[in-house]
């Protein structure tokens, strides 16, 4: 297996959670004139020297309030894919055989990127769930990323921002994830458990807890819903910060949020 493939497989295991629906269930349309409900999508194709990226973006990205954030994510995935693919070509160059020069061969690598944006207006942030399928030199890779983005500060919300004792929270989440999926016997689960203990990622922040989303087929069979919602009540000993979890303040927000995106076939 090539170094490039191993890298992306490891990445999909360590930072994935996505990837039926692994997303929080959509709620009834709230009565708010401030929310634009547009579930339409559009494509954007970006060609680089060695890669072509096709993005499936929600109409939300055309809104002035969110366009800059969408552009940031697009640019990030384009540049990262180009950089990683060039690195792969360089690592596999045969300097003793010019005919084997992959730079001359110029095989284009392709990636298909689907964005699902979730705006939780009560907390002032956006969750971006990114599903990526890549093809390069007859190889294929799938990975998923989840980001929580503060719309006011324009900064990412990290796990340690949510708790007074983030290490305890991480250990609790790690154990709950392991207990949830251990029955399937997937060896990848041990790696994911260790990764969550050190640096929890790929979780959706919700008013009443967090939901980890795992790449399809990494912790359970493809037909199993590879997600786990962890209530703030299960994390109370880690002292969750009330500003991120309104349910702790007695506010009944449930999981009201706005989804701007499309369901991907990568999701269970």
C-alpha positions, 0 to 999 in steps of 0.5 A: 500500500502506498505512503499516500494511501496509508496517510489518508487511511490513517487520517480518516481513522484518527480524525473521523467521526463522520461519515444514515443519517450521522447528522443530527435530525432535522427539526421543524422549521422555526418561526424566524425571519432571520433564517433563510431556508434554501436547500439547493446546492451548486458545484464549483470546480477548481483545477490546479496543476496536478489536481481537480477538486469538485465542490458540492456547496449549499446555497448558503455559501452565496450569502454574504454572511457566510461566503468568506467562511465557505471560501476558506474551506474551499481554499484549504481543501484545494491547497492541501490536496495539491500539496499532498499529491505533489508530495506523494509524487516526489516521494515515489520518483525514481531518480535513476529512471527518467522514464518513470518520472511521474511529473512527466506522466502528469496523472491528475488526481481528483477529489469530490468534496461535499459540504454540509453546514449547520448553523446554530443561531442560538450559540452563534456558530456554524458546524461544517461537515466535510465529506471527501472522496479522492482518486489518484493513480488508480487509488481511492481514499475517503475521509471526513472532517467536522469543524465548529466555527464561531461566526462572531470571532471567526475562530474554530471552537476546539474541544478544550474550549467547552470544558473546565476540565477538558482532559476528563471530558476527553477520557469520558468521551473516549470510554463512551465511544469504545463501549458503544462500538466495541461489540463489532470488534473493529481494530481501528476502534483502539486507535480512535479511542486513543486519539480521542483521549489526546485530541477529540475531533470530528464532533458536532457541538449541540446545545445539549451535548456533542455528537461524534461522527465517524467515517463509514466502516471504520468502527462498525459495519457500513450499515451501522450508524457510526455516530454517538451523541453524548449528553452534557449530563454525561460530561457534568463532572468535567464541568461543561461551560454553560455558554456552550450548552444552553440546556444547563441554564434551563433553556429549552433549545433542544437541537433546533438548528438550520441545515444547509447542505445535502446528504451524501452517500458516504453517510449511513 
